[in-house]
């Protein structure tokens, strides 16, 4: 899988694969996409940042990704 998901690929993903499942945004089906979600975290609406940060950390743990972003860690309350 490349670092870009096609519309069809995204449609196939379960809601649980997204950082913001109710909006189906920030897909994280693998380690590369967890890193991408971390990189694009700053574009997330302020009110949704804590939820997304917790999702990034959960998926990062699942895929063995070391989250470095102070913004993600702070928003998650780490």
C-alpha positions in Angstrom: 0.0 0.0 0.0 1.4 3.4 -0.9 1.2 6.4 1.3 -1.9 7.6 -0.7 -5.2 5.9 -0.4 -7.5 6.0 -3.3 -11.2 6.9 -2.8 -12.0 3.2 -3.3 -9.4 2.1 -0.7 -10.8 4.6 1.8 -14.3 3.4 1.2 -13.3 -0.2 2.1 -11.8 0.8 5.4 -13.9 0.2 8.6 -14.7 3.3 10.6 -12.3 2.0 13.3 -9.3 2.6 10.9 -9.9 6.4 11.0 -8.6 8.9 13.6 -12.0 10.7 13.4 -14.4 7.9 12.5 -17.5 10.0 12.5 -16.0 12.1 9.8 -14.0 9.3 8.2 -10.9 11.5 8.3 -7.2 10.6 9.1 -7.2 7.0 7.9 -4.6 4.9 9.7 -4.6 1.4 8.3 -0.9 1.0 8.7 2.3 2.6 10.2 2.9 4.9 7.3 -0.6 6.4 7.7 -0.2 6.8 11.5 2.9 8.9 10.7 0.9 10.9 8.1 -1.9 11.5 10.6 0.8 12.8 13.1 2.2 15.1 10.4 -1.2 16.5 9.4 -2.4 16.8 13.0 -2.1 20.6 13.0 -4.9 20.8 10.4 -7.4 19.1 12.7 -10.1 21.4 14.1 -9.1 22.4 17.7 -12.1 20.8 19.3 -11.3 17.4 17.8 -7.6 17.4 18.5 -7.8 15.5 21.8 -9.8 12.7 20.2 -7.5 12.5 17.2 -4.4 12.6 19.4 -5.7 9.7 21.5 -6.5 7.8 18.3 -3.0 8.4 16.8 -1.4 7.2 20.0 -3.6 4.0 20.1 -2.9 3.2 16.5 0.8 4.0 16.9 1.1 1.5 19.7 -0.7 -1.1 17.6 1.8 -0.6 14.7 5.0 0.1 16.8 5.3 3.7 15.7 7.1 6.1 18.1 5.0 9.4 18.2 7.3 12.4 18.4 5.0 15.3 18.0 4.7 17.4 21.2 1.4 18.8 19.9 -0.1 15.2 19.6 1.3 14.2 23.0 0.0 17.3 24.7 -3.4 17.1 23.2 -3.7 13.5 24.3 -2.7 14.5 27.8 0.5 12.5 27.8 
